[in-house]
């Protein structure tokens, strides 16, 4: 009662909106000024714990997917590197269960190659707020067969590719433009609509089949080129299920064999194997929903949950709708209401950085109390993984020979020019990080490796620290032996052919467990 009386007795105060605006600006400026930026290494190390790398259990899969909601990653990376990096005991069946239960949806966002689409995994309740951010999302720019397929499923429901094909007069011929469509044409149209973010499957099995090249002919991936990324691309071809039954028919083991014409047998066999490349049922991706403000809030929350500190580089790496300008407007509004702080949070990345006070406090604590040197195990990530800040929020560091990735041409020991491939976050590329330090970058297939400088480099210039090489090789061997990665054959190290490497460098690799072969330094 006394408190109520005091509130009643307190006089009402008024303030001019301009004065209030200046007071708020001064308060925010003081808060920004009190921020002391942390090092880039601290931020990279923080992301390892922020994403729970190596600490997750199978039951954490839904939480992991929520943190990665809406980020498009190569299909070949999801089950080989991205999810196992967070959940060492990851099982593909767990993902299928979440999708089958309607808790998670699989949405395409373009393609790296015919066999390796870009895929987003999203919680079903967030999908309407996060889909439609890419240029393909409206599904307008698709071919004529894909347009027909889209029309067939426009009424809602989930359909097998065979059902879609039959509704289009698959294989019947005739004057109708929807008639006479082949199995392959229907499959290609379904894949096209998936890449455009229009259709989604009821299981990740459809993505796995595509990685394996099932039902895809004359593609880059089927020839072992750029599309052959990830373990799925190296699986054995799908067995022809019709072969055994057809053999029994020829042997006359059933009455059916005596009455069915050979043409019908062949047609039946073809039908059994048709659409193997697009298994399961397909339905329309949830239409973008919610007000513009709701969608902006959902994207902002996703970025904060994913990156902890939202920077221009991290937003641009996702090719977000509206770019960083749209994100900046929304995050600045959050700063005004006290949800986040803006300022120099990470050293050298400018003042347009946003994070919650809790994250800033944790970063400061990690900066002041770092873990013991080389206390953690190295982690191998897809270069495009949000847990890897390098090449996005943080620029690539110098290479192990003291050079910069932006200096591509250097002479080797014989004086020949060598081309240094600049690190990228491209599909198939990997990074090895330990305690926030980038140890190595591998291009697709591991053909080219770049080792990065360390404070404790020993020996002649250009000689990497043997401990770093041992850490990189040891972690790669572990993943290869676990079946997560294919054997790696390194042809170049920091732009130099392995045959031209200094003896000390080759010795560091072989002592770490790599084998020196005519194909290069092989890690298996």
N, C-alpha and C positions, 0 to 999 in steps of 0.2 A: 504493500500500500504506500509505503514511504517513497519507493521508487516511482510509482505512478504519479504521486503528488509532485515529485521533483520534475518529472517529465512535463507535467501540466504547467508547472511554474516557470519552466525554461521558456524564454521568449523565442518566437519564430525568427530565424535569421534568413536574410536574403543575400544573394550574391549575383553580380552581373555575369552573364554567360561568358563574356570575353575574359573576365578576371578568372573565372573557374577554369577556362581553357588554359590560361597562362599558368595557373597553379598546377594543373595536371601535367602540363608540358615540363615545368620545372621539376616536379616530382619524378617523372619518368627520366629526365636527363640526369638527375642525381643517381637514380637507380642504375642507369647505364654506366655512369662514370665510376660507380663502385665495382663494376665488373672487371675482373682481371682475367685476360684470355688464357686458356690452357693451350698446351702444345698440340700439334696435329697428331703426334703419336699417342697422347693421352686420349684424344677423341677416338682414334682407331681402336685402341685397347678397350675403351668404354663400349664401343659398338659390339665387341665380342660378347661381353656380359649382357648388354641390352638385348641382344638377340638370343641369348642363352645357348651359344654354340657349344655343342657337345654335352649339354646338361639335360636335354629334354627326354621325356618318357613317351611311349606310344600314345598314352591318353592325352598328351599335350598337343596332339596334331591340330585340333580345331583352333587352339590358341595361336599356334604358329601360323596357320593360314590366315587368321584374322590380322596378325601383324603384317603379313605380306599382301593383304587384300588390295587388288587392283594394280599391282605392279606386273607388267608383262615380262616374262622370262622365257628363254628357249625351252621347248618341251623336253629336249634332251637333257636339260640340267635339273629339272625338278626332282626326279627320283634317283638321280645318280649323285648329285652334289648338294643341291639346295636343302631339301628336307633331311637327308641323312646327316648333314653338317649340324643340324639342330637336334635331331633325334637319332642317335647312333643305331638304335634298334628299329628304325623305320621299316614298316611292312606295307607294300602296295595295297594289300587287302584292306588296311585301315582307311586309306584314302577312298577306295571304292565304297566302303561302308558309309562314310560320311556323305558321299555323293548320292548313293542309293537312298539314304535316309532323308534327302532333301536339305541337309544342313549346309552343303557346299555346292557351288556350281562351277563349271569349267567353261571359260569364255575365251575365244580366240581373239588375237589382236595383231593379225598379220602373219607373215611367215619368213623365216630365215632362209629356208630352202623348201623344195617340194615335200621333203620328209620331216622337216623340223619346224613346226609352227611356233609362233609366240603364243604363250598361254597365260591367262590370269586365273588364279584360284580365288574365289570370293565366298565369304559367308552369304548364304541365301538372302538374309535380311538386309545386307548391305548392297547387294547387287544392283537394285534399282537406282541407288544413289551414286554408284561408282562406275557402272557401265556407261558406254556411250561417250567416253572421254577421247577416244581415238578417232582418226580421220575415216576409218573404215566402218565405224559403228552403225551408220545408218543403212548400210547394205545396199546403197544405191548403185554403185559401180560394180555390178556383177554381170556375168554372161547370160545369154538367153535361157539356157537350160537351168542355171541357178535361179533365175527369176521364176521359172515355172515351178521349181521345187519349193521356193519360198511361198508361192501362191497356194500350193497344196497344203502347207502346214499353217497357213495364216489363220485358220479358224481355231487354232489351239489344239492341244493334245500332244502326245509323243508317238512317233512312228518309226518303225524299222525302215531301213533304206529300201528293202524289198517291197514294203507296202507303198512307199512313195513312188517307186518305179512302176508298180502295177497300176497305180492311179493315173500314171502318165502314159499308159499303154506301152510299157517297157517291152521292147523286142517284137512288137506286133506289126510295125510298119504302117503304111497308110498315108493319106494326104494331110492328116491333122499334124501341125507342127509339134504337138505334144506327144505324138505317137512315134514308134520306132526308135525310141531312145535306148541306147545300149546300157548294160550294167555299168560299164566303165564311165559313161557320161554322167549317170546319176551319182556314182561315187565321187567323181571329180566335182560335181556341183555341190554335193554335201560338204566336201572339204573346203570349197571356195566360200561357202556361206559360213562355215566355222571360222575361217580366217578373217572374214568380214565382221565377225561379232554378231551374226544373225542367228545361227543355230548352235545349240550346245548338246553334248551327249549325256547319257545317263550313267556313264562310267568313264574312268580314265583309260579303259581298255581300248577305246577308239584312238586315243592319242598314242598309246603304245603300239598299236597296229600300224599306225602311220610312220612312227619312228623306225619300225622294222621294214618299211617299204612294202607292206602287204597291199596288194591291189594297185600299186603304183608302178607303171612301166616307163622306161626311158627317162629316168630322173637323174639328177646329179647325185642324189643320195644313193640310188641303186648301183651306181658305178663306184661307190666308195669315195666320192669327192666331198664337196663342202657339206652335203646333206648328211653324211654319215657321222653324226655326232651322238655321243652317249652310248651307253650299253645297249639300249633298245635297237639301235641301227645295226647291231652285229648279231642279233638273234637269228636262229635258223628259220628258213621260210616256213610258212604255215603248211602243215601237212594236208594233202588232198584227201579229204574225208570220203570222197566218192569212189576212190580207187578200189578199196577192199570190197565194197558192195558190188561194184561192177564186175570184179573178178569172179565173185560167186555166181553172178548172173550168167557169165560166159560158161562156167562149169556146169550150169544146169542144176544147181543145188536147190532152187526154189521153183515152184510152179509159175511164179511171176515171170521167170526168165523165159518160159516157153511161149508167153503171150505178148510180151512187150517188144516192140520194134527197137532196133538198135538206135534209131534216131531219138526215140523217147528216152532211152537210157542215157544217151549223151546229154539231152536237155535236162534230165533230172540231175545228173552229175554237175552240170554247169550251174543249175539253180542252187544246189547245196553249197557251192563254193562262191557264188556271186555275193558281192557286197561284204566279203570278208575283211576288206580294208576299212569299212565304216561300221563296225559292229555296234549292237545295242540300239536303243531308241533315241530319236533326235526330236528336239522341241525348240521353240523360239526362245531366245535369250530374253529375260525380263526386260520390258521396256523401261527406259530411263524414267524415273518418277521423282516426285518431290519438287518443291519450289527451288528456284535457282539458289537461294540462300541455304537451303537444306543441303543441296549437293555440294556447295562450296564448303560448308561446315564439315561434311563427311570427308571431303578430300583433305582438308586441313588437319582433322583429327588423325586421318590415316598417315599423313606425312610425319606428324609429331610422334605417333606410335612407332613408325618405321625408322626414322632417322634420329629421333631424340632432339637433335638440333637441325632445324630446317634452314638450308642455305640455298643460294641461287643454283649452285652446281648440282645439288641433290634433286631439286625440282626439274631442272633442265634435263637431267639424265633420264627422267621418266617421260620426256616429251609431253608434259602435262598440258591439258587444254587451257588456253589462255596464257601459257608460259608463266614466268616468274612474276610478271606484272600483276596478273590476277591473284596469284598467291600472296603477293606483298600487300595488296589492298585488304585482303581478308585477315591476314596475320596482324597487320597494323591495327585493325579494329579490335582484335583480341588483346593487343597490347594496351589499348585504351581502357578496356574493362578489367585489366589485371590478370588475364588468363596466362599470358606469356610475357617474357621480357625480350627486348630487342637490344642488340649491342655486339661488342667484340667478344664473343664467347670463345671462339677458336682462333688462335693466332694466325694472322695473315689472310683471313678470308673476308675482310671488309666488315662493315657495320650492319649489313642487312642479314642478320642471323637471329633466329627466333627459337626460344626454348622455355620450358617451364622452370620455375624456381627450383623445384625438386631436382630436375636434371642438372641445372647449373651447380647446385650444391654437391651433387654426386661427382660431377666432373672435377670440381675443386678438390674434393677429398681424394680422388684418385691421383690428381696432380701432386698433391702434397704428400700422399702416402702411396707411392707406386709399389707394385709387387716386386719381389726379388728379381734380379736380372735373369732373364731366360727361364722364369719359373714355370711358364705355361708351355703346353704342347703346341706345335704349329697347327694351324687350321688351313685346309684347302677349300677355297670357295670358287664358285663361278664368278668370273670377273664382273658380271652384271648384277651380282647379288647385292641387295641393299646393305648387307653387313660389311661390304667392302667399300670404304669411302674413297679409295684411290681412283682417280680418273673421273670423279664426280664432285663431291664436296671438297676433296683434297686433291691437289695435282699429283701426278706421278713423281716420285723422287728420282734422284740421280741413280745411274746404273753403277754396277760394282766396279767398273774401271774408272770411275770419276767422271764419265761422260754424261751427257744429258740425252734423254730420249728424243729430243728435238734435233739432235745432230746425227743424221742417219748414216753418213758415209765416213768410214775410217779405214786406214790401211791395217792389214794383218801383219804377222811376223815376216812374211815374204814381200811386203810392200804392196800387196794387191788390195784394191778397194773392196770393202765389205759393206753391205747394207744392213743397217740396224733398223729392225721393225719397231715402230713406236708402239708402246703398250696401248691396248684398247680394251674396252668392255664388251667386245664383240662376242657373239655366240660361240661357244666352244673354248673360249679363253679361260684360263684358271689363274688364281693368285694364291700364294702361300704367305700367310701372315702369322707372326708370333709376337704377342705382347704389344700389339699396335705397330710393329715394324714390318714393312713389306719386304719379304725375303726374295721372292721370285714372281715372275709373270711368265706364263706359258701360253703360246698360241694354240689354236685348235689342233688337237692331236699331240701336242707337246713337241712339235718339230723344232720350234725356236723357244729358247729360254733366256730370260733376262734376269740376272742377279743384281740386286741393288746394294748400294754402299751401306756400310755399317761403321759405327764409331771405332770398332775394334778390329778393323781390317789389318791383316798381317802380311808380311812378305812383300814381294815386288809389286809395283803398280799393276792393276789388272788381275791380281790374284785374289780370289774371293776367300773369305774366312772359311776354313774347312768345316767349322762347326755349323755354319749356315748351310753349306752344301749337304752335310750329313742330315741336317734337319729337313731340308727340302726332299732329298732322295728318300729318306726314311718314311716320311709321311706319304709320299707318292706310292712307294712300295706297299705300304699298308693298305691303301685304297685299292690298288691293283689286285692284291691277294684276297681282299674281301669281295672282289667282283664288282666294285663300284666304278672302276675305271678300266679301260683297255690298257695293255702295256704301252709304255711311252718310249719312243725312239727319238732322242734329241739329236738334231742335225747341226744346230748352231747354238752357241752360247754367247750372248751379248754381241750378236752380229758376226761372230767368227766361227768358221766351220770347225767342227770338233776335231778334224784331222790336223788343224793348224793351231790348236790350243797349246799354250805352254805346258810342259810336262807337269808342273806343279798343279795346274788346274785339272788336268786329266786325272792325276793321282788322287786329288780330292774327291772326284766323282767316283772313281773305282773303289777307293777305300770306303766310301759311303754305301756301296752296294750296287752301283751301276756297272753294267758290262760294256766294255769297249768292243764294238763289232763294226764290220764294214758299213752297216746301216746307220751307225752313230752310237751314242751312249744310250743303252737300253735299260730301262727300269721296269722290272717285272716282279 
